Amino acid sequence: MYLGNETGSIGAGSQYRDAFLELHGSGRMTVQESGPWAGRLDWQRSSRYGIALCGGVQEEFVRGRRDIRTAPRGTFELLMPIAGAARVEQGSASGEIGPGTLALCEIDRPVGLAHGLDFTSIAVIVPAEEIERRSPAAARRPPAVNGFSGVGRLIRQMITTLHEERRQLTETSFDFAADQLLDMVLFAADGAADTAPAGQRARVEAEVRQYIRRHAQEPDLNIVSVARALGWSARYLQDVLNAADTTARDLIRSERLLLARSRLTSPGWSEHSIARIAHACGFTSQASFATAYRREFGLAPREARRSARQT
C-alpha cells in the first residue's frame, strides 16, 4: 500500500515500460519505438486511488490469467481517451474506444489494450471494493458510459481537472475528489440503462423475478434496491414490468406470500408464531399480512396452518 501522495512523470523510453506495469499491473507488454522517443506517462496516486495520463506510444498490453493469479491488483480502471483510438478486450467483449467514451475495466480479469502513436488517454485507478460496495452489478458487468453529453460530459471534465490539479491536492483532497468522481460514474452507468433496447426486456424481466424470489424476505426490498443490484435504472425496470402487466410491489408481495404459505405448512416452522413468520417473510405488519394472505389464497393464515396440521 502506498503512503501519502506519490506523483511522477516519465519521458524516457527505458523507464516507460516499468512505470506503466507498476501502475497498471504485471502483464505482457510490447512497445514499438520509431524515431525519437515521444512517449509520456504522468501519474498521481494515493493509498486508495490513482490517475495516469499515457500517450505518444505504440503499444500492446495483455494481462492474462497467470499475471492475475501471481500478482492480483484488486482494482478497476476508468479509461478516458483524449485522442486517437484503442482496441480493448475484456472477457468475451471487445471494441474500439476513442474520445467521448468512458470504459470501466477490471484489472483482475483478463484484459488487452492496443493502440498507435496517436492515442492519448487518462486512466483513473479505483479499488475494486469501492465499486463492489456501491454497485455490485457494475462490478460484475463493468459499464461503458457516453461521455459526449449529460453526466458523462461532466465526468470527462472532472477527470481532466483532477489530472491537471493533481499536484496541488493533498492525499485527503485527492481521495475525496476521486470518491465523488466514482459516484458520478456509477450514477451515469445506472442512468444509461434507461436506453436499453426493448429486445432485452424478456431477459431483464426474468432477472427481476429471480432476484425478487431470492430476496423476498428482506424487509427493505423495493424497485430501487432491485435496480441497484441488477445494474439497471429503477425507471427502466418499471417500464419492463409495466409492459408485463405487473409491478415490483406486486411481485414482491406475491413472492412473500408464497414463502409464507410454505412456512405456515412446514414442520420446521411449526413452533414459530404467525407473527414471527410474517416478519421473517418481509411483512412489517401481521394485520396487513393476514389481509393479503386471505385475498391471495382465500383463507386466513391461521386456517391454512390448521388445515396443514390436519392432513
N, C-alpha and C positions, 0 to 999 in steps of 0.2 A: 504494500500500500504506500502511495506517495504521501509525503508530509509537506503540507503547505502548497503554495502555487509553484509550479515548475513551468518555465517558458523556454522556448528555443527557436532557432531558425537555422535551416540547413541550406547552403547554396553550393555544396561541393558534391560531385558525383560519388566519391569514395565513401562519404558518410551517409548519403541519402538512404540507401537500402537498409542499413542497420537501424536508422532512426525511424523509418517507415514501419518496419517489423516490430520495433519496440512499442510503437503507438497502437498498431492495429492487430497485432498477434502474429505468431510464427506461421510460416507457410512457404510455398514455392513462389519465388518472385523473379521475374526477368525484366531487366531494364536495358533498353536499347539506346545507345548514345550515338549521335551522328553530328559531328562538328563540335563547337564549343558547348560546354555544359550550360543548360538553361533551366535546369530543374529548380524547384522551390518547394520548401516544406517549412511552414511556420506553425507553431503549436503553443497551446497553453493547457495545463491540466492541474487538477487538484486531487485530493484523495477520493473524489467521487466522480467528477465529470472531466471531460476533455474536449478541446476543439482544435482542429488542424486544417490548414489550407495546403493543398497539394496541386502542383501544376508544372507544365513545361517539360514533361517526361513521357516518353512512350513506354508503357509498362504492362505487364500481366501479373496478377496476383491471384493465387489459388490457395485457399485454406481448406484442407481436407480433413477427413475423419481422424487420421493419425495425428495431425497437428492439434486438433481439438482435444483428443484423448490425452496427449502428453503435456499440453500447455493450455488448459481451459482459461478463458478470459472473463466469463460472466458479464459480457457487455453486448449492447446493441449499438449500431451506428446509424445516424440520420445523415444521408448523403444529399448535399445540395449542389448540383453542378452550376458553375458560373459561366463556363464557355466550353464549346466542343460537345462531344458525346462519348459515352462509355457503355460497354456491354456488361451487364450484371447478371449473374446466375446464382440462384439460391434454391436448393431442392429441385423440384420439377419446374419452377418458374424461372423465366429468363426474359430479358428485354433490353432495349436501349433506353438510356436516360440522358436527358440534356437539360439546359436551363429551363426553369419552371417546374421541374419535377422534384419532389421530395420523397426519397425512398428510404424506408427503415429496414435495416438488415440485421440479422442475429449473427454475431461473430462465432458463436459456438454451434452453428450449423454450417455444413459445407457451403462455401461461398467463393465465387470467382468474379474478378473485375479486370477488364482490359480496356485500354484507351490509347489514343495517339498523343502527339506533342501538343495539340491544340486544346487538350482537355484540362480544365481547372475546376476544382471543387472544394467545398468546405465540408468536413465531416464532424458531426457532434457526437462524441462518445458518451454513452449513458449506461449506468448499471442496469443489468437485466432485472434485478429485484425491484427497481423503481417502476419499470413498465409492468411487471407482473402484479405489483401491488395496486397500481392504478387501473390497469386494464388487462386481465388475463387473456381476453380474446385477442388483443393486439400482440401479446407475447406469443400466442400460438400461431397467429396469422399476421405477420408484420405488414402494415399497410403502406400504400403509396398515396401521397396527397398532392392534389393540384395546387401548385404554388403561384399560379397566374392571377388569382383573384381571391376575394374574401379573406378568410382566416389564413389560408395558405400564403397569400401575399404578405400578410403581417408576419408570419413565421419567417419568411425569407428575410424580411427587414430586420427581425430580431437576431437571426443568425449572423447577418452581415455586421450589425452593430456590436454584437458580443465579440466577434473576432477582431474588429477594429479597436475596441476599447479594452481588450483583454489584459493588456499590460498595466492598465490603470486600476484594475479591480483587485481587492483583497480576495482571499480564498472564500470568505463568507459571502461576499458580494457576487463573486463568480458563480458559486453554487446556487445562490438564490436566483440569479438570472437564468441559469440552466434549468432549475426546477420549474420556473414559470414557462420557459420555452417548451419543456416536455409536456406540461399540462395543455398547452395550446396545440401541440402536435396531436395528442390523443383526442382532444376535443374535435379537431378538424377531421381526424380519421373517422370518428363517430358520425359527424355530420355528413361526410361524404357518402355514407351508406344510404342516405335518402335517395340517391340517384341510382341505386342498384336496379338492374333490369327486372322487368316483370317475369321473365323466364326463370328466375331463381326463386320465385315465391313459394312453389311447392316444397322445395328443399328447405327454405327458411321456416316455413310453417311447421314442417316435421321437426326441425331443430328446436323450435319454441315448445312444441308439445312435449318432446322428450325431456327438455330441460325442466319444464314445469312439473312433469311427472316425478322426476328425481328429487326435486326440491320443494314439493308441495307443502311439506310440514314446516317450512321456515316462515315464521310469522310476518317477516318484512318483505316477502316475495311480492313483486309487482312488475309492471311493464318496464319500469326504469331499470330495476336490478337485472331483469332478464336481458334487456337490450345491452346493458354494460357487459354482462358475462359472455354474450354471444358475439359482440363486436358490431352490432347494428345500432342505428338510432332508434329511440323509442317511437318516433313518428313513423318510420318505415315499418316497424313491426306492427303498429296499429293498423296501417294500410293493408299489410299482408293478412292480418286476422279479420279485418272488416270484409276483405274480399272472400274470405272463407266463412262469412256469416257468423262470426264469433268475436269475442274479446278476450284479452288476457284475464280479466276478472272472472269471466265465465269459466275459462279453462282451469284457473286456479281453484275456484270453488268446486268444480266437478271432480278434480283430482283429489282434493282434500276430503270430499265426501266419500269417494271410492276407498280411500285409505282408511277413513273412519269406519266404514262398513266392514272392511276386512278385520280391523282390530276389535270391533264390537263382537264379532263372531269367532275370534281366535282364542283358544285356550290359554295362550301365552299372555293375553291381556285381560283375563277374567277377573283378576284381583284388583284391576285398576278401575277407578270410578269413571262414569261417563264424562264428568267434567275434566278429568285428567286426560282422557282420550281426546276430547275435543281440543284441549290446549296442545297436546302433542301432535295433533294434525294441522296445527296452524290457525285454529279458530281462537279469537280473543274473547268470545262470549259464548257461554253454554246455551243461552236462550236463542241467540241467532243461529247457532249450530243446530239446535233441535228443530227450529223452523225450517231451515234449509234442508235438513235431512228428511223431514216429513214431506216437504214439497217434491223432493227428488225421488224418494223411494216409497212414498205412500204410507209410511208408518213412523212412529216416534223411535228415537234411538233405544229407549228402554224396551219397547216392544220387540225391536229387532234382536236385542240381546236375549230376551226371554225366549223368543222363538228358536234361537240358535241352541239354547241350552236344552230345549225340549226334544230336539232332533237327535 
